[in-house]
Amino acid sequence: MAIANVLDPTALRADDITTPGPDAGPLAGRTVGIRLDEIWRAWDWVSELWAAEFRAAGAEVVFWRSSQGRTGAEGEKVALALEEFLDRIDIALVGLANCGSCTGWTVHDALAAAVRGLPTTAVCTDNFTELAQNLARRGGHSGLRLHVLPYPLNEQQRGDVDAVARTHLAGVLQTMGASLETLAEAAV
């Protein structure tokens, strides 16, 4: 009689980090890194609007655009570029989890930031929330902060996406554990 081991795919990792990591706090004087991708124009629009608000509060904002070439020599270049991006920032905002592979790479890159101890938030659309949560859990960081935007988003016109971005600004700040206090307000 053969003996087999059956693994429980729902079991949590023993080393799982269930906490969200550090809050971003006041953005003034900090560098917020926003990770973009090659596909989702709506995420470009949302992040542009949010970046303008972050800058108005005294933050520096830098963008990094990930490429879809994540294997072989191209993948090594992307991995190095991600590390260089993470070296330059204090806070990570990573998106957009809006399809299967995009969700996988969004969570992957968010976990790379979170493991460094950076205040990190991954952004997903509501159709991909469960996948993002499962990937974060499988990656050993079930507490990863996720901010959820409506789906479909990319199919919307610019004005409609801008309205979503404005509506979600307070929510993403809450998810990040951040505030838009200016340096003068923080000093009071």
C-alpha positions as a Markdown table, in Angstrom:
| # | Residue | x | y | z |
|---|---|---|---|---|
| 1 | Met | 0.0 | 0.0 | 0.0 |
| 2 | Ala | 1.4 | 3.4 | -1.0 |
| 3 | Ile | 1.4 | 6.3 | 1.4 |
| 4 | Ala | 0.7 | 9.8 | 0.1 |
| 5 | Asn | 0.9 | 13.2 | 1.8 |
| 6 | Val | -2.0 | 15.5 | 1.0 |
| 7 | Leu | -1.2 | 19.2 | 1.4 |
| 8 | Asp | -3.8 | 21.6 | 2.5 |
| 9 | Pro | -3.8 | 24.5 | 0.0 |
| 10 | Thr | -5.8 | 26.7 | 2.4 |
| 11 | Ala | -3.3 | 26.4 | 5.2 |
| 12 | Leu | -1.6 | 29.6 | 6.3 |
| 13 | Arg | 2.2 | 29.8 | 6.3 |
| 14 | Ala | 3.8 | 29.6 | 9.7 |
| 15 | Asp | 5.8 | 32.7 | 8.9 |
| 16 | Asp | 2.8 | 34.7 | 7.6 |
| 17 | Ile | 2.9 | 38.4 | 8.4 |
| 18 | Thr | -0.7 | 39.3 | 9.3 |
| 19 | Thr | -0.1 | 43.0 | 10.1 |
| 20 | Pro | -0.1 | 45.6 | 7.4 |
| 21 | Gly | 3.3 | 47.0 | 8.2 |
| 22 | Pro | 4.1 | 50.6 | 9.1 |
| 23 | Asp | 1.6 | 53.4 | 8.4 |
| 24 | Ala | 2.8 | 56.0 | 5.8 |
| 25 | Gly | 2.0 | 58.9 | 8.2 |
| 26 | Pro | 2.2 | 62.5 | 7.0 |
| 27 | Leu | 3.4 | 62.6 | 3.4 |
| 28 | Ala | 5.2 | 65.9 | 3.7 |
| 29 | Gly | 8.9 | 65.5 | 3.2 |
| 30 | Arg | 8.6 | 61.9 | 2.1 |
| 31 | Thr | 9.1 | 60.2 | -1.3 |
| 32 | Val | 6.1 | 58.3 | -2.5 |
| 33 | Gly | 6.9 | 55.8 | -5.2 |
| 34 | Ile | 4.0 | 54.9 | -7.5 |
| 35 | Arg | 4.5 | 51.7 | -9.5 |
| 36 | Leu | 2.7 | 51.7 | -12.9 |
| 37 | Asp | 2.4 | 49.1 | -15.5 |
| 38 | Glu | 2.3 | 49.0 | -19.3 |
| 39 | Ile | -1.4 | 48.2 | -19.7 |
| 40 | Trp | -3.9 | 50.1 | -17.5 |
| 41 | Arg | -4.3 | 53.7 | -18.7 |
| 42 | Ala | -6.9 | 54.3 | -16.0 |
| 43 | Trp | -4.2 | 53.6 | -13.3 |
| 44 | Asp | -2.0 | 56.2 | -15.0 |
| 45 | Trp | -4.8 | 58.7 | -14.7 |
| 46 | Val | -5.7 | 57.8 | -11.1 |
| 47 | Ser | -2.1 | 57.9 | -10.0 |
| 48 | Glu | -1.5 | 61.2 | -11.7 |
| 49 | Leu | -4.4 | 62.8 | -9.8 |
| 50 | Trp | -3.3 | 61.3 | -6.5 |
| 51 | Ala | 0.3 | 62.3 | -7.1 |
| 52 | Ala | -0.7 | 65.9 | -7.6 |
| 53 | Glu | -2.5 | 65.8 | -4.2 |
| 54 | Phe | 0.6 | 64.2 | -2.6 |
| 55 | Arg | 2.9 | 66.9 | -4.0 |
| 56 | Ala | 0.6 | 69.7 | -2.9 |
| 57 | Ala | 1.0 | 68.3 | 0.7 |
| 58 | Gly | 4.8 | 68.4 | 0.3 |
| 59 | Ala | 5.7 | 64.9 | -0.8 |
| 60 | Glu | 8.0 | 64.1 | -3.7 |
| 61 | Val | 6.5 | 61.6 | -6.0 |
| 62 | Val | 8.4 | 59.3 | -8.3 |
| 63 | Phe | 6.9 | 56.9 | -10.8 |
| 64 | Trp | 8.3 | 53.6 | -12.0 |
| 65 | Arg | 6.7 | 51.7 | -14.9 |
| 66 | Ser | 7.1 | 47.9 | -14.8 |
| 67 | Ser | 7.4 | 46.0 | -18.0 |
| 68 | Gln | 5.7 | 42.8 | -18.9 |
| 69 | Gly | 9.0 | 41.1 | -19.7 |
| 70 | Arg | 9.5 | 39.3 | -16.4 |
| 71 | Thr | 11.5 | 36.3 | -17.5 |
| 72 | Gly | 15.0 | 35.7 | -18.7 |
| 73 | Ala | 17.4 | 38.6 | -19.3 |
| 74 | Glu | 14.6 | 41.1 | -19.6 |
| 75 | Gly | 13.2 | 39.8 | -16.2 |
| 76 | Glu | 16.6 | 40.3 | -14.6 |
| 77 | Lys | 16.6 | 43.9 | -15.8 |
| 78 | Val | 13.1 | 44.6 | -14.5 |
| 79 | Ala | 14.0 | 43.0 | -11.1 |
| 80 | Leu | 17.1 | 45.3 | -10.9 |
| 81 | Ala | 15.0 | 48.3 | -11.9 |
| 82 | Leu | 12.4 | 47.5 | -9.2 |
| 83 | Glu | 15.2 | 47.2 | -6.5 |
| 84 | Glu | 16.6 | 50.6 | -7.6 |
| 85 | Phe | 13.1 | 52.1 | -7.5 |
| 86 | Leu | 12.5 | 50.8 | -4.0 |
| 87 | Asp | 15.9 | 52.2 | -2.9 |
| 88 | Arg | 14.7 | 55.7 | -3.8 |
| 89 | Ile | 11.3 | 55.8 | -2.0 |
| 90 | Asp | 9.9 | 56.0 | 1.5 |
| 91 | Ile | 6.4 | 54.8 | 0.7 |
| 92 | Ala | 5.1 | 52.4 | -2.0 |
| 93 | Leu | 1.8 | 52.5 | -3.9 |
| 94 | Val | 1.7 | 49.6 | -6.3 |
| 95 | Gly | -0.9 | 49.0 | -9.0 |
| 96 | Leu | -2.8 | 48.0 | -10.8 |
| 97 | Ala | -4.2 | 44.5 | -10.0 |
| 98 | Asn | -6.8 | 44.4 | -12.8 |
| 99 | Cys | -6.3 | 41.0 | -14.4 |
| 100 | Gly | -4.7 | 37.7 | -13.5 |
| 101 | Ser | -1.1 | 38.3 | -14.4 |
| 102 | Cys | -1.3 | 42.0 | -13.5 |
| 103 | Thr | -2.6 | 41.1 | -10.1 |
| 104 | Gly | 0.3 | 38.6 | -9.7 |
| 105 | Trp | 2.9 | 41.1 | -10.5 |
| 106 | Thr | 1.3 | 43.9 | -8.5 |
| 107 | Val | 1.3 | 41.7 | -5.4 |
| 108 | His | 4.8 | 40.5 | -6.2 |
| 109 | Asp | 6.1 | 44.1 | -6.4 |
| 110 | Ala | 4.1 | 45.2 | -3.4 |
| 111 | Leu | 5.6 | 42.3 | -1.3 |
| 112 | Ala | 9.1 | 43.3 | -2.4 |
| 113 | Ala | 8.4 | 46.8 | -0.9 |
| 114 | Ala | 6.7 | 45.5 | 2.2 |
| 115 | Val | 9.6 | 43.0 | 3.0 |
| 116 | Arg | 11.9 | 46.0 | 3.0 |
| 117 | Gly | 9.7 | 47.6 | 5.7 |
| 118 | Leu | 8.3 | 50.3 | 3.5 |
| 119 | Pro | 4.7 | 51.4 | 4.1 |
| 120 | Thr | 3.1 | 49.6 | 1.2 |
| 121 | Thr | -0.3 | 49.6 | -0.4 |
| 122 | Ala | -1.3 | 47.5 | -3.4 |
| 123 | Val | -4.2 | 48.8 | -5.5 |
| 124 | Cys | -6.6 | 46.5 | -7.2 |
| 125 | Thr | -10.0 | 46.6 | -8.8 |
| 126 | Asp | -12.8 | 44.8 | -7.0 |
| 127 | Asn | -13.0 | 41.8 | -9.3 |
| 128 | Phe | -9.4 | 41.0 | -8.4 |
| 129 | Thr | -9.5 | 41.6 | -4.6 |
| 130 | Glu | -9.8 | 38.0 | -3.7 |
| 131 | Leu | -7.0 | 36.9 | -6.0 |
| 132 | Ala | -4.8 | 39.7 | -4.6 |
| 133 | Gln | -5.5 | 38.7 | -1.0 |
| 134 | Asn | -4.8 | 35.0 | -1.8 |
| 135 | Leu | -1.5 | 35.9 | -3.5 |
| 136 | Ala | -0.4 | 38.1 | -0.6 |
| 137 | Arg | -1.3 | 35.3 | 1.8 |
| 138 | Arg | 0.6 | 32.7 | -0.3 |
| 139 | Gly | 3.5 | 35.2 | -0.4 |
| 140 | Gly | 3.6 | 35.2 | 3.4 |
| 141 | His | 2.1 | 38.7 | 4.0 |
| 142 | Ser | -1.6 | 38.3 | 4.4 |
| 143 | Gly | -1.8 | 41.7 | 6.1 |
| 144 | Leu | -0.7 | 43.5 | 2.9 |
| 145 | Arg | -2.7 | 46.7 | 2.6 |
| 146 | Leu | -5.1 | 46.6 | -0.4 |
| 147 | His | -7.0 | 49.5 | -1.7 |
| 148 | Val | -9.9 | 48.5 | -3.9 |
| 149 | Leu | -11.1 | 50.6 | -6.9 |
| 150 | Pro | -14.3 | 49.8 | -8.9 |
| 151 | Tyr | -14.4 | 47.4 | -11.9 |
| 152 | Pro | -14.5 | 48.0 | -14.8 |
| 153 | Leu | -12.2 | 51.0 | -14.6 |
| 154 | Asn | -10.0 | 51.0 | -17.7 |
| 155 | Glu | -13.0 | 51.0 | -20.0 |
| 156 | Gln | -14.2 | 54.4 | -18.6 |
| 157 | Gln | -13.6 | 57.8 | -20.1 |
| 158 | Arg | -11.0 | 60.1 | -18.5 |
| 159 | Gly | -13.5 | 62.3 | -16.7 |
| 160 | Asp | -15.2 | 59.3 | -15.1 |
| 161 | Val | -11.9 | 57.8 | -14.0 |
| 162 | Asp | -10.8 | 61.2 | -12.5 |
| 163 | Ala | -14.1 | 61.2 | -10.6 |
| 164 | Val | -13.3 | 57.7 | -9.2 |
| 165 | Ala | -9.8 | 58.9 | -8.3 |
| 166 | Arg | -11.1 | 62.0 | -6.4 |
| 167 | Thr | -13.7 | 59.8 | -4.6 |
| 168 | His | -11.0 | 57.3 | -3.6 |
| 169 | Leu | -8.4 | 59.8 | -2.4 |
| 170 | Ala | -9.5 | 59.8 | 1.2 |
| 171 | Gly | -9.9 | 56.0 | 1.1 |
| 172 | Val | -6.4 | 55.3 | -0.3 |
| 173 | Leu | -4.9 | 57.7 | 2.3 |
| 174 | Gln | -6.7 | 55.8 | 5.0 |
| 175 | Thr | -5.6 | 52.4 | 3.6 |
| 176 | Met | -2.0 | 53.7 | 3.5 |
| 177 | Gly | -2.2 | 55.1 | 7.0 |
| 178 | Ala | -1.3 | 58.4 | 5.5 |
| 179 | Ser | -2.3 | 62.1 | 5.8 |
| 180 | Leu | -1.9 | 65.1 | 3.5 |
| 181 | Glu | -0.7 | 67.4 | 6.3 |
| 182 | Thr | 1.7 | 69.9 | 5.0 |
| 183 | Leu | 5.0 | 70.6 | 6.7 |
| 184 | Ala | 3.6 | 73.7 | 8.4 |
| 185 | Glu | 0.5 | 71.8 | 9.6 |
| 186 | Ala | 2.7 | 68.9 | 10.9 |
| 187 | Ala | 4.8 | 71.4 | 12.9 |
| 188 | Val | 1.8 | 72.8 | 14.8 |
